């Protein structure tokens, strides 16, 4: 029978990442994370907690179920159903996969979840502050409201302690305090902050077109807003499961014997990567100091990051954490240090045509230098500059446009980076990663120094919604269980014999495609197949639509009139 009181039983079977529910004094309480869907809390031994306690902690951590292993019984506390189910450990062990499927069926999102609850209040604050974009005042009010779970707002608030800009409390604010505290489920500030900040920041990026400041019947302001996402901003919220996977794989290559780790995110947003790195470093029992540097062009991002990191410093890390979050006009225009141990980022995916100023385009040109070709995406400059800014044993984990892996215009860039960086993981995830943009997304993890003949793990996924999440869960399971290959219809994970697999390209392909390519190459070696270039003189005009068939004027005039129609002069 499976040992259900052992956390590795759960993580190895389901490919979930266990994080202690609270980093301090929470030895047997975990939240097992996938990416929002299928997350649950787990307590590996029974305590004296009440059902209301379990409901409160699972709600606050944005999950539905709290699983408690109580001797020979498994108890399922579900706040949505407001009930407790009891199943024997033997039955759970015999039907472990079915048990997880059952949990998934009880994990659907609802309007009663913590994130919609907090966002609803935030929208009301925006109707109060009337901020069309960059709602710093509304966010400040929300942060102030959250502090009321620990502070008495009737006395002087220590704004510096909370990392909040000093603000006056508006009349009627007590309504929102009562609403927060009189929720049917008791909210836990630490869990809300650690598990809801990313989605809140995504909401804050929306531009409001029309406000609705009407008062509601029982107090407060309407939560109705007519808003839109700014699709061409440099802000695309990094889903938690993407940040989690990148950080996991990056930390595997980081030297944790160092007494100080310097981490940088040049486009930090709400510090999804930075908070995730702190969580996982604490799980690995890292006892050294952490220095964090984060930059962003959004004031809401900077305010959110400052609030979250201040909380993390005060509650978890103390003096071992220092951070500097800075508002910038363009990270590429600033001087970067070159001693970062870890760089994590989701850089701005802004095409050359959409760069707003000559200064921004010049910054891309100057950063890429001789690797500048055509009209590069701004992300390529962030990627290249990050690699250059790593320490001698530094690690990078980042989200990048898939075009960086394949287009000829980035060939020099790839060649230059390949001479400096050992690539550990490349994963092509497709167009369904960002909720507000159909951008083809990949992720890459690498480290210095360059190790010749090191072959990265390749993850290829079919370009359909939901597949990337499952593929990354299987990548985690593969790492836990030391599997070599996963080959499914929708995705593949494997290590090829050589890299790049396709000449002059970093394109991830499936196991099936890789096997076919090896067969073709074998036939070429055995002289059973020949490259087209060995038989024909291949003209490349068709790539650009020009000069596909080129003949001189005399040949053209000798053609029949009906054939001349197919050729231009």
Secondary structure, DSSP 8 states (H G I E B T S, - for coil): ---TTSHHHHHHHH--EEEESSSSS-SSEEEEESSSTT-EEEESS--S--HHHHHHHHHHTT-SEEEEEETTEEEEEETTTTEEEEEEHHHHHHTHHHHHHHHHHT----TTSHHHHHHHHHHHHHHHHT-SS--HHHHHHHHHHHHTTTS-TTS---HHHHT-------TTHHHHHHHHHTSSS---HHHHHHHHHHHHHHHHTSEEEE----B-TTSSB----EEE--TTSS-----HHHHHHHHHHHHTTS-TT-SEEEEEETT-TTTHHHHHHHHHHHHTT--SEEEEEEEES-HHHHHHHHHHHHHHIIIIIGGGEEEEEEE-S-GGGS---S-EEEEEEE-----GGG--SHHHHHHHHHHHGGG--SS--HHHHHHHHHHHTEEEEEEEEEEEETHHHH-GGGHHHHHHHHHH-EEEEEEEEES-SSTT----EEEEEEESS--TT---EEEEE-SSTTHHHHHHHHHHHHHHHT-S-EE-SSEEEEE-SSSSSSTT------HHHHHHHHHHHHHHHTTSS--GGGTS----HHHHTS-SS---HHHHHHS-HHHHTT---
